[in-house]
């Protein structure tokens, strides 16, 4: 019996051991199943991550293919060389070619192993600039300058000469916006800024310097750097064969009294242009059209859409290829006189220094009644009024 009890005890111990092994096996099997699920999940996640990585790398490769440098020019102050302007369209093409040549040198020296596109945007008030260049005897006429801008724009894709029109700081605001936007664009490797004449850019450049982007900006010096811009530590360069180094000076207007008719020009509308009177020193060399008191004419002009083009009806032809105003309205002689008087209320920016014989804007105040100027916030200067009028 004793031996039997020992055998039973051994068998019980063996069964307990086997049961423990079974329990451990079941636990390990459950853990294996769990780890297998984890592994499958990790594999799925890794595959998804790899696909995402591949997609990102593909996009990054595509982004890197579109790397570019942009040149931003304030065209109202950065004036192209006379020998380029005087050639019209071919001169614009040559200016674009020379600028591309210089920018390509800059890019290749800094990014020798990359393919970098060159973009150029010149912002200007084309009408104003054409007039200034004309009266300064830099171009033969506004159309020659317009042809220059077309040649520049057409010389290469991504080259633009942009007309921002009239308005305070229209050019400055566009240049500053483009400067900031492109600096924050990953594809843009460098911004080259041509606006050396204007202190107005100093604050934007100072902010760029504070952000640590100094090396990403290159300044072009045309006319000498404005005092506030000169203080900033930005890399700079000169292209003296492309841009003038002297400020554009408008010659003073002759003081002799004379009377003249504007010359007949091609494509003129069918009407007789009223004479423009050049009056002597007693009225500060102002240009006056014959007075018109025809309210019906003014009322009709206000209803015309698009409005009639000042150049076409008052000068005789329009040099703008894409004019937003109309050349097709049939205007009477008195309506043209009314139009001339209305436009004459807008002050010419050159005032009495204007030498453009075809200028239709005002050069002296016409709102003087009983010896006093009655126009609120009159845009004309004190010396463009009769003595004692202001």
Secondary structure per residue as TSV (DSSP state, phi and psi in degrees):
chain	resnum	aa	ss	phi	psi
A	1	X	-	360.0	-38.2
A	2	X	H	-62.0	-43.0
A	3	X	H	-65.4	-38.0
A	4	X	H	-63.5	-40.6
A	5	X	H	-63.7	-38.1
A	6	X	H	-65.7	-38.8
A	7	X	H	-65.6	-43.0
A	8	X	H	-61.0	-41.1
A	9	X	H	-63.8	-42.0
A	10	X	H	-64.0	-41.1
A	11	X	H	-64.7	-40.4
A	12	X	H	-62.4	-41.2
A	13	X	H	-65.1	-40.0
A	14	X	H	-64.2	-42.8
A	15	X	H	-64.3	-40.4
A	16	X	H	-62.4	-40.5
A	17	X	H	-64.5	-42.7
A	18	X	H	-63.3	-44.0
A	19	X	H	-60.7	-39.5
A	20	X	H	-63.4	-40.5
A	21	X	H	-63.6	-40.7
A	22	X	H	-64.1	-44.3
A	23	X	H	-61.2	-42.7
A	24	X	H	-65.6	-38.3
A	25	X	H	-63.6	-42.1
A	26	X	H	-64.9	-40.0
A	27	X	H	-63.9	-45.2
A	28	X	H	-65.1	-37.8
A	29	X	H	-62.8	-40.7
A	30	X	H	-64.7	-41.3
A	31	X	H	-65.4	-38.6
A	32	X	H	-61.9	-43.8
A	33	X	H	-60.4	-42.7
A	34	X	H	-64.3	-44.8
A	35	X	H	-65.9	-33.1
A	36	X	H	-64.4	-43.3
A	37	X	H	-61.5	-43.6
A	38	X	H	-59.8	-43.3
A	39	X	H	-62.6	-44.2
A	40	X	H	-61.8	-41.7
A	41	X	H	-63.8	-41.6
A	42	X	H	-65.4	-38.9
A	43	X	H	-62.2	-44.5
A	44	X	H	-61.6	-43.6
A	45	X	H	-64.4	-41.5
A	46	X	H	-63.9	-41.0
A	47	X	H	-63.0	-42.6
A	48	X	H	-64.3	-41.3
A	49	X	H	-63.8	-40.8
A	50	X	H	-65.2	-42.0
A	51	X	H	-61.2	-43.3
A	52	X	H	-63.6	-40.9
A	53	X	H	-62.4	-44.1
A	54	X	H	-61.2	-40.4
A	55	X	H	-65.1	-43.2
A	56	X	H	-63.4	-43.7
A	57	X	H	-62.7	-37.9
A	58	X	H	-65.1	-44.1
A	59	X	H	-65.2	-41.2
A	60	X	H	-62.2	-39.1
A	61	X	H	-63.6	-40.0
A	62	X	H	-66.3	-39.8
A	63	X	H	-64.1	-43.5
A	64	X	H	-64.7	-22.6
A	65	X	H	-73.3	-19.2
A	66	X	T	-107.5	29.7
A	67	X	-	-69.2	142.9
A	68	X	E	-149.4	161.3
A	69	X	E	-117.4	140.0
A	70	X	E	-120.4	137.2
A	71	X	E	-107.3	123.3
A	72	X	E	-114.2	122.1
A	73	X	E	-119.6	128.1
A	74	X	E	-83.2	96.8
A	75	X	T	-69.6	-17.1
A	76	X	T	-72.9	-22.2
A	77	X	T	-117.3	-28.8
A	78	X	S	-90.6	96.6
A	79	X	-	-94.3	132.4
A	80	X	B	-70.9	156.9
A	81	X	-	-61.2	147.5
A	82	X	H	-57.4	-41.1
A	83	X	H	-65.7	-21.1
A	84	X	H	-85.9	-45.6
A	85	X	H	-60.6	-38.8
A	86	X	T	-70.2	-11.6
A	87	X	T	-92.4	-0.1
A	88	X	T	63.8	-130.8
A	89	X	H	-61.5	-43.2
A	90	X	H	-65.2	-33.5
A	91	X	H	-67.3	-37.7
A	92	X	H	-64.1	-40.9
A	93	X	H	-62.6	-42.5
A	94	X	H	-66.7	-39.5
A	95	X	H	-61.1	-43.0
A	96	X	H	-63.3	-41.5
A	97	X	H	-64.2	-44.5
A	98	X	H	-65.0	-41.2
A	99	X	H	-65.7	-43.1
A	100	X	H	-60.5	-40.6
A	101	X	H	-60.2	-45.9
A	102	X	H	-68.8	-41.9
A	103	X	H	-66.5	-37.7
A	104	X	H	-61.0	-39.5
A	105	X	H	-61.1	-44.8
A	106	X	H	-60.3	-44.7
A	107	X	H	-67.3	-45.7
A	108	X	H	-65.8	-31.8
A	109	X	H	-71.8	-30.7
A	110	X	H	-94.7	-31.5
A	111	X	-	-128.9	69.1
A	112	X	T	-64.9	-26.1
A	113	X	T	-105.4	11.2
A	114	X	S	-118.4	153.9
A	115	X	-	-97.0	109.5
A	116	X	-	-115.5	126.5
A	117	X	E	-78.9	152.6
A	118	X	E	-113.5	123.2
A	119	X	E	-114.3	140.2
A	120	X	E	-133.3	130.4
A	121	X	E	-129.9	120.0
A	122	X	E	-107.6	121.9
A	123	X	E	-106.3	134.4
A	124	X	E	-160.8	158.2
A	125	X	-	-86.6	95.6
A	126	X	H	-61.9	-39.8
A	127	X	H	-63.5	-48.5
A	128	X	H	-62.7	-47.2
A	129	X	H	-64.8	-40.3
A	130	X	H	-61.8	-40.8
A	131	X	H	-65.4	-44.2
A	132	X	H	-61.5	-46.2
A	133	X	H	-63.9	-34.8
A	134	X	H	-68.4	-49.1
A	135	X	H	-70.9	-23.2
A	136	X	T	-84.9	2.1
A	137	X	T	65.1	32.5
A	138	X	S	-90.2	-26.5
A	139	X	S	-132.3	158.7
A	140	X	S	-74.4	-22.6
A	141	X	S	-176.3	165.4
A	142	X	H	-55.3	-35.4
A	143	X	H	-65.0	-34.3
A	144	X	H	-62.6	-39.4
A	145	X	H	-69.2	-39.2
A	146	X	H	-59.1	-42.1
A	147	X	H	-62.8	-37.1
A	148	X	H	-60.2	-45.8
A	149	X	H	-64.9	-35.7
A	150	X	H	-66.5	-43.6
A	151	X	H	-60.5	-39.5
A	152	X	H	-65.4	-46.5
A	153	X	H	-65.2	-35.8
A	154	X	H	-87.4	-5.9
A	155	X	T	-68.9	-27.3
A	156	X	S	-163.7	148.1
A	157	X	T	-62.2	150.3
A	158	X	T	72.8	13.2
A	159	X	E	-107.2	123.2
A	160	X	E	-135.1	132.5
A	161	X	E	-109.9	104.4
A	162	X	E	-104.3	127.2
A	163	X	E	-88.3	115.5
A	164	X	-	-96.4	-5.6
A	165	X	-	75.0	-169.1
A	166	X	S	-77.2	159.2
A	167	X	S	134.3	146.9
A	168	X	T	-66.1	127.3
A	169	X	T	58.1	26.7
A	170	X	H	-62.0	-42.1
A	171	X	H	-69.6	-50.2
A	172	X	H	-56.1	-45.9
A	173	X	H	-64.0	-38.7
A	174	X	H	-66.7	-42.9
A	175	X	H	-64.8	-44.7
A	176	X	H	-63.4	-41.1
A	177	X	H	-63.6	-44.2
A	178	X	H	-64.9	-39.2
A	179	X	H	-60.2	-49.8
A	180	X	H	-65.8	-45.3
A	181	X	H	-63.2	-45.0
A	182	X	H	-70.7	-33.1
A	183	X	H	-64.0	-29.7
A	184	X	T	-88.5	1.5
A	185	X	-	-93.5	123.8
A	186	X	T	-56.6	-37.5
A	187	X	T	-68.1	-23.6
A	188	X	E	-81.9	118.6
A	189	X	E	-92.3	-21.7
A	190	X	E	-163.7	145.5
A	191	X	E	-114.8	127.2
A	192	X	E	-110.1	117.9
A	193	X	E	-110.7	125.3
A	194	X	E	-110.3	92.2
A	195	X	-	-157.4	44.9
A	196	X	T	-66.3	-20.5
A	197	X	T	-82.5	-12.9
A	198	X	-	-117.4	116.3
A	199	X	G	-65.4	-15.7
A	200	X	G	-61.5	-20.3
A	201	X	G	-88.7	-6.1
A	202	X	H	-61.9	-41.4
A	203	X	H	-64.7	-44.4
A	204	X	H	-62.6	-43.9
A	205	X	H	-65.7	-37.0
A	206	X	H	-63.2	-40.7
A	207	X	H	-64.1	-40.4
A	208	X	H	-63.0	-41.0
A	209	X	H	-63.0	-41.0
A	210	X	H	-64.1	-30.0
A	211	X	T	-81.9	-1.0
A	212	X	T	81.2	21.5
A	213	X	-	-102.9	20.5
A	214	X	G	-56.1	-42.4
A	215	X	G	-72.8	-11.9
A	216	X	G	-89.6	-2.2
A	217	X	E	-121.5	135.6
A	218	X	E	-123.3	129.2
A	219	X	E	-99.0	135.2
A	220	X	E	-97.5	129.4
A	221	X	E	-98.7	117.4
A	222	X	S	-100.4	-94.3
A	223	X	S	-68.0	158.5
A	224	X	-	-52.5	143.8
A	225	X	-	-56.9	138.0
A	226	X	-	-62.2	152.1
A	227	X	H	-55.5	-44.3
A	228	X	H	-70.7	-33.7
A	229	X	H	-70.6	-37.9
A	230	X	H	-62.5	-29.9
A	231	X	T	-69.0	-23.1
A	232	X	S	-79.8	141.6
A	233	X	-	-92.2	73.1
A	234	X	-	-111.0	147.2
A	235	X	E	-60.3	144.6
A	236	X	E	-142.1	162.4
A	237	X	E	-149.6	169.0
A	238	X	E	-131.1	142.8
A	239	X	-	-124.3	76.7
A	240	X	T	-67.9	-17.5
A	241	X	T	-87.9	-3.1
A	242	X	T	-114.3	-44.6
A	243	X	B	-115.0	145.6
A	244	X	-	-69.0	145.5
A	245	X	S	-99.3	-6.5
A	246	X	S	-110.0	146.2
A	247	X	-	-65.1	148.7
A	248	X	-	-73.4	118.7
A	249	X	-	-105.5	132.5
A	250	X	-	-96.3	121.8
A	251	X	-	-65.2	150.7
A	252	X	-	-66.4	151.5
A	253	X	-	-78.1	138.3
A	254	X	-	-58.8	147.9
A	255	X	-	-98.0	-4.0
A	256	X	-	-70.1	144.5
A	257	X	-	-84.0	138.4
A	258	X	E	-158.4	161.1
A	259	X	E	-129.2	135.2
A	260	X	E	-150.9	156.0
A	261	X	-	-98.3	144.5
A	262	X	-	-67.7	143.5
A	263	X	-	-64.8	151.9
A	264	X	-	-70.7	132.6
A	265	X	-	-124.0	156.8
A	266	X	T	-63.3	153.8
A	267	X	T	63.0	30.4
A	268	X	-	-81.6	149.9
A	269	X	-	-70.4	159.3
A	270	X	S	-84.0	80.3
A	271	X	S	-156.0	162.7
A	272	X	-	-91.1	121.7
A	273	X	-	-77.6	126.8
A	274	X	-	-65.8	149.8
A	275	X	-	-66.7	146.4
A	276	X	E	-104.3	130.1
A	277	X	E	-97.8	128.3
A	278	X	E	-99.6	108.1
A	279	X	-	-100.2	148.4
A	280	X	-	-72.7	-161.7
A	281	X	G	-65.3	-19.3
A	282	X	G	-64.6	-24.8
A	283	X	G	-121.6	28.6
A	284	X	T	60.6	37.5
A	285	X	T	55.6	36.8
A	286	X	-	-79.0	162.3
A	287	X	E	-110.5	122.7
A	288	X	E	-125.3	137.8
A	289	X	-	-94.1	156.4
A	290	X	-	-55.5	137.9
A	291	X	-	-63.1	143.6
A	292	X	-	-127.9	130.1
A	293	X	-	-126.6	63.5
A	294	X	-	-126.1	88.8
A	295	X	H	-61.7	-31.7
A	296	X	H	-63.5	-38.3
A	297	X	H	-63.8	-44.7
A	298	X	H	-63.8	-40.2
A	299	X	H	-62.6	-41.9
A	300	X	H	-67.0	-39.6
A	301	X	H	-58.7	-36.6
A	302	X	H	-69.1	-21.4
A	303	X	H	-88.8	-13.3
A	304	X	-	-74.1	131.2
A	305	X	S	-133.5	128.6
A	306	X	S	-63.4	159.7
A	307	X	-	-61.0	151.2
A	308	X	B	-65.4	145.3
A	309	X	-	-76.5	125.7
A	310	X	H	-59.7	-46.8
A	311	X	I	-60.5	-44.7
A	312	X	I	-66.8	-43.7
A	313	X	I	-88.8	-27.0
A	314	X	I	-99.8	-27.2
A	315	X	I	-101.4	-38.5
A	316	X	S	123.8	-18.8
A	317	X	-	-161.2	157.4
A	318	X	-	-113.7	128.6
A	319	X	-	-88.4	-10.0
A	320	X	-	-79.4	126.0
A	321	X	T	-70.9	-34.3
A	322	X	T	-117.6	74.2
A	323	X	-	-80.7	132.7
A	324	X	S	-82.9	-8.7
A	325	X	S	-102.1	168.5
A	326	X	B	-92.3	143.6
A	327	X	S	-113.8	9.8
A	328	X	-	-110.1	-5.1
A	329	X	-	-71.8	142.6
A	330	X	-	-92.0	107.7
A	331	X	-	-107.7	140.5
A	332	X	-	-79.9	167.7
A	333	X	H	-58.1	-43.5
A	334	X	H	-71.2	-30.4
A	335	X	H	-67.4	-36.3
A	336	X	H	-69.3	-37.6
A	337	X	H	-63.7	-41.6
A	338	X	H	-63.1	-41.0
A	339	X	H	-62.5	-42.1
A	340	X	H	-63.1	-44.3
A	341	X	H	-65.7	-38.9
A	342	X	H	-64.3	-46.8
A	343	X	H	-66.2	-31.1
A	344	X	T	-65.0	-13.8
A	345	X	T	-75.2	-15.3
A	346	X	S	-87.9	124.1
A	347	X	B	-70.3	133.0
A	348	X	-	-69.7	133.0
A	349	X	T	-64.5	-18.6
A	350	X	T	-92.1	-7.0
A	351	X	G	55.2	-136.6
A	352	X	G	-75.1	-6.7
A	353	X	G	-83.9	-1.8
A	354	X	-	-68.4	132.0
A	355	X	-	-116.1	8.3
A	356	X	-	-79.3	110.1
A	357	X	T	-66.4	-17.1
A	358	X	T	-102.2	7.8
A	359	X	-	-66.3	129.6
A	360	X	-	-107.3	3.2
A	361	X	S	-85.2	168.6
A	362	X	B	-78.8	144.2
A	363	X	S	-119.9	-13.2
A	364	X	S	-141.1	155.6
A	365	X	-	-70.2	131.5
A	366	X	-	-106.9	14.3
A	367	X	-	-106.9	30.7
A	368	X	E	-92.7	123.7
A	369	X	E	-127.4	128.2
A	370	X	T	54.7	37.4
A	371	X	T	82.8	2.4
A	372	X	E	-128.2	143.8
A	373	X	E	-76.0	125.3
A	374	X	-	-105.7	9.6
A	375	X	-	-92.2	118.3
A	376	X	T	-63.5	139.5
A	377	X	T	50.9	46.3
A	378	X	-	-58.1	129.6
A	379	X	-	-78.1	-11.2
A	380	X	S	-80.8	145.8
A	381	X	-	-72.5	164.2
A	382	X	G	-57.6	-41.6
A	383	X	G	-78.5	2.1
A	384	X	G	-101.5	13.0
A	385	X	S	-115.6	157.3
A	386	X	-	-61.5	153.8
A	387	X	T	-54.4	132.0
A	388	X	T	81.0	3.7
A	389	X	-	-79.6	-21.6
A	390	X	-	-126.4	360.0
